[in-house]
Amino acid sequence: MFIATLIAAESIVERDILDAIETLHPLCGVTDWGWLDEGRAADIYFNEDADRAAGALAPRFDRIDVVIQPAAHREKKLLVADMDSTMITVECIDELADYAGIKPQIAEVTERAMRGELDFASALDARVALLKGLPEAAIDQCLEERVRLMPGAETLVKTMRARGAHTILVSGGFTRFAEPVGTRIGFDRRIANVLEIDAGKLTGTVTKPIVDSSTKETTLLGAMAELGLVPEQTMAVGDGANDLAMIRKAGLGVAYHAKPIVAAAAGARIDHGDLTALLYAQGIARAEWVTA
């Protein structure tokens, strides 16, 4: 049994659901449907061929995300998430570079790295080198003035934890951002790169080894083994090329407002909604969300 969850960024009506069923039934054998939250999210249950279902439904809707997955292990027990442009709205290194007056130069490299056009570790070293001499105080100033949580981030993590899931923030960014951000959102663990500082100024280096794509994949697999989980019980979410390895290994790998290379490869994609879409994808209705 499979489930197609239709999640509206604004609203969805019953006619949308019935149109989807008419499309799916000849291909996949629809058995039932129901609202998760009327007007916002609905589930359609079908028997077979998730790939055909995805191909049939994906082009049909505007401002509606469609997540297709097996019904078994729908609610996840492990979440591994990227930080920059996923759990927060910005790329921290780009914003930090603005305090050094070189944001356009660094942001271009960041964008290319996230699209998979550059080796992540080399690109990170090159960008951090350009920050050499920036006062350490700029980090806290950037955190206060620029870093904002992605809508739905706290609700997603706190709801999953309240239901017994383990949550890990693993970032190719920096601990000076990941620690306070991860703590505020509610992650159990936080992993990121360490910016090296001497005499109150950035040295232009990060501690090795760098947290990169392989670190994210290893973190997912290690936590899965530690918790005794099967892949189907796990979720990974990110937006850039360095998230692809963990997204591919997770039971539900989610491309969140992602770069094209990630959106094309992920098992699920959220292009319109906020991070609470990942609660709907797990069958968790709004009445069960933890918002405080």
N, C-alpha and C positions, 0 to 999 in steps of 0.2 A: 504494500500500500504506500502511495505517495501523497504528499500534500503540496498544493500550490497556494501560497499565501499572497493575497493582493493587499498592498499597504498603500494607502493614499497619503500624499503630502498635504492635500487639502480636504477632499471628500470623494467618496465613492458611493454609487447608488446601486440598487439591486439589479437594474438593467445591465450595468457593467458586469456583474457577476454572471448573470444569465447568458450574456454574450460570450463570456469566457467559457462557460460550460458548453455552449453550442459548438464552440471551436474545438474544445478538448474531447468531447465525448466520442466522436467517431475515431479518434486517434488513440485514446488512452482508456476509455471506459470509465467515465465519471460515476461515482457511487453516491456522493452526498456533498452538501456544502452547508456552511453556517457562518454567522457573524462571530468574529472575535470582539469587535466593538463596532456597533452599527454606524455606518457612514465613514469609518476609518480603516477597518481591516476585516478581511473575510478569508476563510479557508475553503478550498475545493479539494475533495478527496478523489483520487483516481487509482487505477489498478497497475498501470505499467507505462514504461518508456518515458522516463523523466526528460531525456534529451529532446524527444519530439515535442513534449509539452512545452519545454522552454522555448524551442524554436517557434512554436505556434503562438505563444502568449506574449513574448517579449516585444514584438513590434506593434501590439494592438493598443497599448495604453499610453496616454500622456499624463505625467505627474502621478503615476502609480507605479510603485516598485513591485516586482513579482519574485518571490523566493520559492524555489521548488526543491524538495528534499524528501527522503524517506520518512515515513511516519515514526518508525522506530528510533528511539533515542533523540527525539526532537528537542526536548529540553536539555541544554548542555550543562556539564559539570565542570568545565574548564574554559575560561576565556583568556586568550593571549592577544593583546592589543598593541598596536603602534600608538605613538603619541602625537607627533607633529602632523597637522592637517587631518587627524583622525579623532583623537581625544581632545585636542585643542584646535583652535581655528587658524593658527599661524605655524610657520616654520621658524623655530627659535633662532637658528643660526642666521637667517636672513634679517630678523628683527634686531638681533645683537649687532649685526654688521652695520645697521643704520646708525647706531651710536658711534661707529667708527667712520661714518660717511662713505661707506662702500657697499651699500645694500644692493644696487643694481648689478654690480660686478659679481657678488656672491650669489644673489638670487638666480642669476642665469645658470650658474654651475649647479645649484641645488635642483632646479627644474630639470636639467639634463640628466642628473643622477637619478632623480625619481622616475624619469621616463625610461631608465635603463640604458642610456646612451654612454654612461661613464662608469668605471669601476667605483663602487661606493667608497671603499676605504681610501683610495687615492684621492678621490674628490673631497672627502672630508678633511684629510690632511692638508690639502691645498687651500681649502677655505679657512680652516683654523689658523694656518700660518699667516694669513692676511690680517688676523685679529691680534697679532703680537703687539703688546704694549697697551692694549685697551685696559683701562682701569677695571679692577674686579667689581667695583661698585656698579658698573654698567649692567652686570648680570641681574642684580636685584631690582634695578630701575626698570630693566626690560621686562622682568617678571611682573612687576607691579603695573606697568603702563601698557604693555602690549599683549600679554598672554591671557587669553579668554578660553573658557571651557567650551567645547563643542556642545550644542544643544542636545540634551538627552544623555550625556556622558555619565553624570552622577546617577541618574535614574537607572540606566542600564546596569552599571556595576553594583550599585547598592541592592538592586532587586535580585540580581543573580547571586550575590553573596548571601542575602537573606534566605535564599532557597537552597543553600548548601554548595554553591559553585565556588571554585578557586579562581582567583583573577590575578593576572600578571600583566603589568605594563612593561614592554620591552622596546626601547627606543634607540635609534641611531643618533639621537641628540645627546643631551648632556644631563648629568645627575643634578646639577644645580637647578634645572627646570623640572626634571622628571620626579625628583623626590617630593617637592611641595605639591606639584600637580597631582601625582599619583596618590599622595596622602589625602588631599582634598576630595578627590573623586571616590576614594575608598578601596583602591587596589590592595590585595594582600602583599604583593611583591612589586618592586620597581627596579628595573635594570637599564642602565644607560652608560654612555661614555663619560669619562672624567676629564674635564678641562684642567690643564696644569697651570698653576698660578705661582708666581714668585714675587715677593715684595709688593703685593697688592696689585699686580698686573698680570694679564694673560701672557704666557710664554710662547704662544703660537703652536702648542702641541697638545695632544691628548694621550692619556695613559694607554698603553698597549696591553693586550690585544683589543682592537676596536670592536665594538658591538655592531655587527653587520647582519646581513641576511642569514649567514650560517648560524650566528648566535641566536637569532629569532627562531629558526627551525629547531636547533638543539634545545632551546628553552621549552618549546612546545612538547617535543618528544620526551624530554626529561621529566617534565611535570606529569605527562600522561603515564609514564612508567611509575613514577613515585606515588601517584594517586590510584593506580590500578585501573585506569580507564582504557576503553577501546577508542579508536579514532572517531567513531560516530558520536561520541559523547563530548567532543571538543569543538570550539569555535575560535577562529583567528580572524582579525579584522585589521585592515590597513589600506593605504592609498598609493604607495610607491613601489618601485621595482624591488627594493630590498625587503618587501613584505611577501613577495611571491612564494618563496620556499615554504614559509609557515602556512600561508593560505592554501597551498596545494596539499599539505599534509593534514590539515584539520578536517574533521567531519563536515563542518560547514565553514568554508573559507569565503570571507566576505570582502569584496572590493567596495570601499566606502568613498563615494564621490572621488573616484580614483582616476589615475592616469590610464590612458587607453590600453597599455600593455598589461596592466593589472586587471582592468575590467574585462578584457577578453579572455583571461585565463582563470578567473575566479569561478567557483561554483555558484556564487550568488553575488549580486551587486545591488547596492543602494545608491541610486542616482538622485533621488528627489527628497526622501524623508530624512529625519534626523536619526540619532542613534537609538531612539526608542523603537525604531523599526526592527531592531534585532531582538527585542522582547516579543513583538508580534510574531516574528519568525519562529520563536520558540513556543508559540501558543499561549503566551502570557498576556492576558487582557489588562487594560488600564486599571481596573479596580484592584489588581494585585500588585501594582507597581509600588516600589518604595521611593517616595519623593522627598523625604526629610532626612 
